[in-house]
Amino acid sequence: QVQLVESGGGLVQAGGSLRLSCAASGSIFSINIMGWYRQAPGKQRELVAIFTSVGSTVYADSLKGRFTISRDNAKNTVYLQMNSLEPEDTAVYYCHLKRGDGMGYWGKGTLVSVSS
């Protein structure tokens, strides 16, 4: 089993910044994907940013330049730095990890609310 614990969400005014963290623990081996997705009210869950198995990053096109994903391999932790936040960024942000054996895991999510 893998446990993912997100932190760092909260309420921020438009134009502000937040930094999310996701710490992974448990049976972590051969990580294929680790990163962030989000789900806004009434919408489907969507990709925000991830690390791939070869260490490259993939971002949602609409978020490039404002959001940055980073990681600390020693701590099995990924981060999401979010700048110039907009009300449209309001969502629950979920950490996702997919192992090399195909097993996928989700965190419980952290709420980001951006006021105008």
Buried (B, 14 or more C-beta within 10 A) or exposed (E): EBBBBBEBBEEBEEEBEBBBBBBBEEEBEEBBBBBBBBBBEEEEBEBBBBBEEEEEBEBBEEBEEBBBBEBEEEEBBBBBBBEEBEEEBBBBBBBBBBBEEEEEBBBEBBEBBBEE
